[in-house]
Amino acid sequence: MILVSACLLGHKVRYDGRHALSEEIKALVGSEPVLALCPEVLGGLGVPRPPARFVGAAWGREGLDLIEGRARLLNDQGRDVSAAFVHGAREVARLAREHRVRLALLKDRSPSCGWDPAGINPAGGPGQGVLAAVLKAVGVEVREVRANGRG
Ligand code: SF4
């Protein structure tokens, strides 16, 4: 079973109410069954929702800094949404464990799904989103899929 950021499969769950359908995703998934989830929706954040950014996090370890209380995620309205992000990421990890997920294909440039530890994405974005950090910690392989647009 492969976990995929729901927006990459055309689900309209992004902060702006849009999807981020990826042309590449079918080839990457092949014939494997897919679990499509959005951690921010599972965390109780609605669609649409104000975009959020890390505050106080070191680049490349943003997700871990948030989980361990050294950073926060604030939305555009100034609300601290850290707890919702962590809750959603843990919920995805729980479902991934239940479904024996071995690989996660996650959308780039997202404070949840982003995973670019070498900083090679020309569009920028966080090095380690909250979901990426949680999945890596439980041994799931994470790969970033470039789909343009903030997640
Ligand atoms: S990038 Fe992740 S958090 Fe953002 S909409 Fe897609 S699935 Fe949800």
Residues whose N, C-alpha, C, O or C-beta is under 5 A from the ligand:
A	BS01	SF4	S5 A6 C7 V13 R14 Y15 L37 C38 P39 E40 K107 S110 S112 C113 G151
